Amino acid sequence: MSKDKVVIAGGGIGGLVLALTLNQIGIECIVCESVRNPRPLGVGINLQPNAVREMFDLGFTVADMNEFGVPAKEWALVGLKGQEIYSEPRGIFAGYSWPQYAVHRGEFHMALYRRFRDLAGDDAIRLGCRAKGYDIHKNGTVSLQLDTPDGPDYENGTLLVGADGIHSAIRGAMFPRQPPIHWGGAIMWRGTSRARPIRTKSSFVGLGNHRQRMVIYPISEADPNTGLALINWIAEVTYDDPSTHDNTDWFRSVEIESFIHHFEDWTYDWLDVPSLIREAEEVFENPMIDRDPISHWAEGPVALLGDAAHPMYPTGSNGASQAIVDGRIMGAKFLEHGVTPAALQAYNNMLCRPISEVVLRNREAGPFGLLNMVNDRCDGEFECIDEVISASERSDFMGKYQAAAGFARDILNDAPPTIRPGARVGRMGRY
């Protein structure tokens, strides 16, 4: 290991991928996480091919990934009668060199946590320590301020990376006058239910419009005996006046009866939404929130990563994927510039502007904007989608989003590895 040390505030997906990357390239790091007893929380998320590539390069195998997810075959938007608006294959089925995975977020997170702990040891993770801010010293080093069960404490390092989520204390210290969390009025209810997967049996399906929609996809293979898979679903409603629903709590358990009335009549011959929702053992409510983009993610020896840098609406299924890519890009910049503020600045220069554009694009419904276009043109009622919006217009819309989000197929397939196999940072901070 090099003599330098990177302190990581936050042990979520982005923070742990960064930690695994630093361990891979020979940089000492410590993860400071507010949770005392990590356990698998959350429901389904998607890992795009650009992120799965990085997972494989970190040593995860197909068998590892299959432990907590399933390769996605298709992404589809459909009308309320089940008729197709737009669909495309995903991952290797679309010609990518890597699959797309629909995974259980909590199980994936715990796999990252266990692997880093196995590789780096128990002393590389401090649990029950909440980030409060930081101090930059005259010699250029930095101290992370911590709130621990035993009182205030510090963790000292060469550099600090704030990976502490949308409510990031590190971002708040870097931008003390940042605007409050942005909420446009959409509330999501998330759950998992045992049901029969639809279409390809591994399809991501969206239906509805900007006021009310469902997202459905499996995060496990179907049981060969019952035909049932674990289906992740998201039910979403947007209120006209967000000020009447002042709610920016991130994740809370709620009763199904508190919201199912919005979807009671969504019963079709191809899908029974209320039945799917009622099969869930537990449902979580959270607002669709983000933050306005900031001018920079790095300042001296401190940088932001993941939701601390770019909290975004989940409409593009790329929040977790981008956090993974963040960690890998930062590792590559350490190989190029050493464990220095220059590496953090290079990471910032590469990602801050384009990903800030994705944040704003997702705020406009991201790829689900196609549903809104259909609704605007025909109130969602149609027999032939080509009479509403042409195939070329649909493909052009999706192509622009994919390019902006960083997973355009040919560009990704032709790109060299983010981190060269076997690359290590030497004693002087460079490889």
C-alpha positions in Angstrom: 0.0 0.0 0.0 1.1 3.6 -0.5 1.8 5.9 2.4 -1.2 8.0 1.5 -4.7 7.4 2.8 -8.1 8.3 1.4 -10.9 8.8 3.9 -14.3 7.9 2.5 -17.4 9.4 4.2 -20.2 6.9 3.5 -20.4 3.2 2.9 -23.1 3.0 0.3 -22.7 1.6 -3.2 -20.5 4.4 -4.4 -18.3 4.6 -1.4 -17.7 0.8 -1.3 -16.9 0.6 -5.0 -14.4 3.4 -4.5 -12.9 1.5 -1.5 -12.7 -1.7 -3.5 -11.0 0.2 -6.4 -8.5 1.8 -4.1 -7.7 -1.6 -2.5 -7.2 -3.0 -6.0 -4.7 -0.3 -7.1 -2.8 -0.2 -3.8 -4.1 2.9 -2.0 -4.9 2.7 1.7 -8.4 3.9 2.6 -10.9 3.9 5.4 -14.7 3.9 5.1 -16.7 5.8 7.7 -20.3 4.8 7.8 -23.2 6.1 10.0 -25.0 2.7 10.1 -23.9 0.6 13.1 -25.2 -2.8 11.8 -25.3 -3.0 8.0 -28.1 -5.1 6.6 -29.7 -5.5 3.2 -32.1 -2.5 2.7 -34.0 -1.3 -0.3 -35.6 -3.0 -3.3 -34.7 -3.2 -6.9 -32.2 -1.2 -9.0 -30.7 -1.6 -12.4 -27.0 -1.8 -13.1 -26.3 -0.6 -16.7 -23.6 -2.3 -18.8 -21.1 0.5 -18.1 -21.4 -0.3 -14.4 -21.4 -4.1 -14.8 -18.2 -3.8 -16.8 -16.6 -2.2 -13.8 -18.0 -4.9 -11.4 -16.3 -7.6 -13.6 -13.1 -5.6 -13.6 -13.3 -5.6 -9.8 -13.4 -9.4 -9.8 -17.1 -10.1 -9.5 -18.2 -13.0 -11.7 -21.4 -13.8 -13.4 -22.1 -16.3 -10.6 -21.6 -13.5 -8.1 -23.9 -11.2 -9.9 -26.6 -13.9 -10.2 -26.6 -14.2 -6.4 -28.4 -10.9 -6.1 -29.9 -10.2 -9.5 -30.8 -11.3 -13.0 -29.6 -10.2 -16.5 -32.2 -7.8 -18.1 -33.3 -8.8 -21.6 -35.6 -5.9 -22.5 -36.6 -2.3 -21.7 -40.1 -1.5 -22.8 -42.7 1.2 -22.5 -46.3 0.1 -23.1 -49.8 1.5 -23.2 -52.5 0.7 -20.7 -53.8 -2.0 -23.0 -50.4 -3.6 -23.1 -49.7 -2.4 -26.6 -46.1 -1.5 -27.3 -44.9 2.1 -27.4 -41.1 1.4 -27.5 -38.9 -1.5 -26.7 -35.3 -2.5 -27.1 -33.1 -5.3 -26.0 -30.7 -4.7 -23.2 -27.2 -5.7 -22.2 -25.7 -8.6 -24.2 -29.0 -9.0 -25.9 -28.5 -5.6 -27.5 -24.9 -6.3 -28.5 -23.2 -4.8 -25.4 -20.1 -6.7 -24.3 -21.5 -6.8 -20.8 -25.0 -7.6 -19.4 -27.4 -5.2 -17.7 -28.5 -6.5 -14.3 -31.7 -5.9 -12.3 -30.6 -6.5 -8.8 -31.8 -6.4 -5.2 -30.1 -3.2 -4.0 -29.7 -4.4 -0.4 -28.2 -7.8 -1.4 -25.8 -6.1 -3.9 -24.8 -3.5 -1.2 -24.0 -6.3 1.3 -21.9 -8.2 -1.3 -19.8 -5.0 -1.8 -19.5 -4.6 2.0 -18.5 -8.2 2.7 -15.9 -8.2 -0.2 -14.2 -5.0 1.0 -14.1 -6.2 4.6 -12.6 -9.5 3.5 -10.0 -7.8 1.4 -9.1 -4.8 3.6 -9.9 -6.1 7.1 -12.2 -4.9 9.9 -10.1 -1.9 10.6 -10.8 -0.4 7.2 -14.4 0.3 8.1 -15.7 2.4 11.0 -19.4 1.9 11.7 -21.7 4.1 13.6 -19.7 7.2 12.6 -21.7 10.0 11.0 -19.9 12.6 8.9 -20.4 16.1 10.1 -17.9 18.2 8.1 -14.2 18.5 7.5 -11.1 20.6 8.3 -8.4 21.2 5.7 -5.0 21.7 7.3 -2.1 24.0 6.3 -0.1 21.0 5.1 -2.8 20.1 2.7 -4.2 17.1 4.5 -7.8 16.8 5.7 -9.7 15.6 8.7 -13.2 14.2 8.5 -15.4 15.4 11.4 -17.4 12.5 12.9 -20.2 12.1 15.3 -19.8 8.8 17.1 -21.5 7.0 20.0 -18.6 8.1 22.2 -18.8 11.7 21.1 -17.0 13.8 18.4 -14.0 12.3 16.7 -11.9 12.7 13.6 -10.4 10.6 10.8 -7.3 12.0 9.2 -6.2 11.4 5.6 -4.5 12.7 2.6 -7.8 13.2 0.7 -11.5 13.0 1.7 -14.2 11.7 -0.6 -17.8 12.5 0.4 -20.0 9.6 -0.6 -22.6 10.3 2.0 -25.7 10.5 -0.1 -28.3 13.1 -1.0 -28.1 14.6 2.5 -24.3 14.8 2.3 -22.7 16.7 5.2 -19.5 17.0 3.0 -21.5 18.6 0.2 -23.1 20.9 2.7 -19.7 22.0 4.1 -18.4 22.6 0.5 -21.6 24.5 -0.5 -23.1 25.9 2.7 -25.6 28.1 0.8 -26.8 25.4 -1.6 -30.5 25.4 -2.4 -32.7 22.9 -0.5 -33.6 19.5 -1.9 -35.7 19.7 -5.0 -39.0 17.9 -5.1 -41.3 18.2 -8.0 -44.3 16.5 -6.4 -43.8 12.9 -7.4 -44.2 10.2 -4.7 -43.0 6.6 -5.3 -44.1 3.5 -3.5 -41.7 0.6 -3.9 -42.1 -3.1 -3.1 -41.3 -6.6 -4.2 -43.9 -9.3 -4.8 -43.9 -12.9 -6.0 -45.6 -13.0 -9.4 -45.2 -14.3 -12.9 -42.8 -12.1 -15.0 -44.2 -10.7 -18.2 -43.0 -10.3 -21.8 -39.5 -11.8 -22.1 -39.6 -13.0 -18.4 -36.8 -10.5 -17.8 -38.3 -7.2 -19.0 -38.2 -3.8 -17.5 -41.7 -2.5 -18.2 -43.0 1.1 -17.8 -46.6 2.2 -18.3 -48.6 5.3 -17.6 -47.8 9.0 -17.9 -46.2 11.9 -16.1 -49.1 12.0 -13.6 -49.2 8.3 -12.7 -47.2 5.3 -13.8 -45.9 1.9 -12.9 -42.5 0.3 -13.4 -42.2 -3.5 -13.1 -39.2 -5.8 -13.5 -38.0 -9.1 -12.0 -34.9 -9.3 -9.8 -34.7 -13.0 -9.7 -35.1 -16.0 -12.0 -38.6 -17.6 -12.0 -39.0 -20.6 -9.9 -39.1 -23.6 -12.2 -41.9 -25.2 -10.1 -44.2 -22.2 -9.6 -43.2 -19.9 -12.4 -43.0 -17.1 -9.9 -40.1 -14.6 -9.7 -39.4 -11.8 -7.3 -40.8 -8.8 -9.1 -39.7 -5.3 -8.2 -42.4 -2.6 -8.7 -42.6 1.1 -8.4 -46.0 2.9 -8.2 -45.7 6.7 -8.8 -48.1 9.6 -8.5 -47.3 13.3 -9.2 -49.4 15.9 -7.3 -50.4 19.2 -8.8 -49.3 21.2 -5.9 -46.1 19.8 -4.2 -46.4 22.3 -1.4 -49.4 20.5 0.0 -47.3 17.3 0.4 -44.1 18.5 2.2 -42.2 15.3 2.3 -38.5 14.8 1.8 -38.0 11.8 4.1 -36.1 9.3 2.0 -37.5 5.9 2.8 -40.3 4.9 5.2 -42.5 1.8 5.5 -46.2 2.5 4.8 -49.5 0.6 4.6 -50.6 -0.5 1.2 -54.1 0.9 1.8 -52.7 4.4 2.1 -52.0 4.6 -1.7 -53.5 1.6 -3.6 -56.6 3.6 -4.4 -54.6 5.4 -7.1 -54.2 2.0 -8.9 -57.3 0.0 -8.0 -58.6 0.3 -11.6 -55.3 -0.7 -13.2 -56.6 -4.2 -14.0 -56.0 -5.6 -17.5 -56.0 -9.0 -19.1 -52.2 -8.9 -19.2 -51.5 -7.3 -15.8 -53.3 -7.0 -12.5 -51.6 -4.0 -10.8 -53.6 -4.0 -7.5 -53.0 -7.7 -7.0 -49.3 -7.3 -7.6 -49.1 -4.5 -5.1 -51.1 -6.4 -2.4 -48.7 -9.4 -2.7 -45.9 -7.3 -1.2 -44.9 -8.0 2.4 -43.6 -4.5 2.9 -43.9 -1.3 0.9 -41.7 1.8 1.2 -42.7 5.3 0.3 -40.3 8.0 -0.8 -40.5 11.2 -2.7 -38.7 11.6 -6.1 -36.1 14.1 -5.1 -32.8 15.5 -6.3 -30.6 18.5 -6.0 -29.8 21.3 -8.4 -26.4 20.6 -10.0 -23.4 22.3 -8.5 -20.5 24.0 -10.2 -17.8 21.5 -9.1 -17.4 18.3 -7.2 -13.8 18.8 -6.0 -12.2 21.5 -3.9 -8.6 21.0 -2.8 -8.2 17.6 -1.0 -12.0 17.0 -0.9 -14.3 15.6 -3.6 -17.9 14.4 -3.8 -19.1 11.1 -5.4 -22.4 9.3 -6.1 -25.5 10.9 -4.7 -23.5 13.4 -2.8 -22.3 14.8 -6.1 -25.3 14.2 -8.4 -28.5 13.0 -6.7 -30.9 12.4 -9.6 -34.4 11.2 -10.3 -34.4 7.4 -10.8 -36.1 7.8 -14.2 -33.1 6.7 -16.1 -32.1 3.7 -13.9 -28.6 5.0 -13.8 -28.1 6.6 -10.3 -26.3 3.5 -8.8 -24.5 2.8 -12.1 -23.1 6.4 -12.2 -21.9 6.0 -8.6 -20.0 2.9 -9.6 -18.5 4.7 -12.6 -17.6 7.6 -10.4 -15.5 5.4 -8.1 -13.7 3.7 -11.0 -12.9 7.0 -12.8 -11.6 8.5 -9.6 -9.3 5.4 -9.2 -8.0 5.9 -12.7 -7.2 9.5 -12.0 -5.2 8.5 -8.9 -3.2 6.2 -11.1 -2.6 9.1 -13.5 -2.0 11.9 -11.0 -1.1 10.2 -7.7 -3.1 10.5 -4.5 -3.3 14.3 -4.9 -5.9 17.1 -5.3 -4.9 17.1 -9.0 -6.5 13.6 -9.3 -9.7 14.8 -7.7 -9.7 17.8 -10.1 -9.2 15.6 -13.1 -12.1 13.4 -12.0 -14.2 16.6 -11.6 -13.3 17.9 -15.0 -14.2 14.6 -16.7 -17.6 14.0 -15.0 -19.1 17.1 -13.4 -20.6 18.9 -16.4 -21.9 15.9 -18.4 -23.5 14.2 -15.4 -25.0 17.4 -14.2 -26.8 17.4 -17.6 -28.1 13.9 -16.9 -29.5 15.2 -13.6 -31.5 17.8 -15.4 -32.5 15.4 -18.2 -33.9 13.0 -15.6 -35.8 15.8 -14.0 -37.7 16.0 -17.4 -38.7 12.3 -17.0 -35.6 10.9 -18.7 -36.4 8.0 -21.0 -40.0 8.0 -19.6 -40.5 11.2 -21.5 -41.8 9.0 -24.3 -44.8 8.2 -22.2 -45.4 11.9 -21.7 -45.2 12.6 -25.4 -47.7 9.9 -26.2 -50.0 11.2 -23.5 -49.7 14.8 -24.8 -50.6 13.7 -28.3 -53.5 11.3 -27.7 -54.2 11.2 -24.0 -52.6 7.8 -23.9 -55.3 6.2 -26.0 -54.1 4.7 -29.3 -54.4 1.6 -31.5 -51.2 2.1 -33.5 -48.3 3.9 -31.9 -46.8 4.8 -35.3 -49.8 7.0 -35.9 -48.9 8.9 -32.7 -45.1 9.1 -32.8 -42.9 7.6 -35.5 -40.4 4.8 -35.0 -37.6 7.1 -36.0 -38.6 9.8 -33.5 -38.9 7.2 -30.7 -35.4 5.8 -31.5 -33.9 9.2 -31.8 -35.3 10.2 -28.4 -33.8 7.1 -26.7 -30.5 7.4 -28.5 -29.9 10.9 -27.2 -30.6 9.8 -23.7 -28.3 6.8 -23.8 -25.5 8.9 -25.2 -25.9 11.6 -22.5 -26.0 8.9 -19.7 -22.8 7.3 -20.9 -23.9 3.9 -22.1 -24.1 4.3 -25.8 -23.3 0.7 -27.0 -20.5 1.2 -29.5 -18.7 3.8 -27.5 -18.8 1.6 -24.4 -17.8 -1.6 -26.3 -14.8 0.2 -27.9 -13.6 1.9 -24.7 -10.5 0.6 -23.0 -10.7 -0.6 -19.4 -11.2 2.3 -17.0 -8.3 0.8 -14.9 -5.6 -1.3 -16.6 -5.4 -4.8 -15.2 -2.7 -5.0 -12.6 -2.2 -1.2 -12.3 -0.9 -0.1 -8.9 0.0 3.2 -7.3 3.6 3.1 -6.2 5.2 4.5 -3.1 5.5 8.0 -4.5 1.8 7.9 -5.3 2.0 7.0 -9.0 2.1 3.7 -10.9 
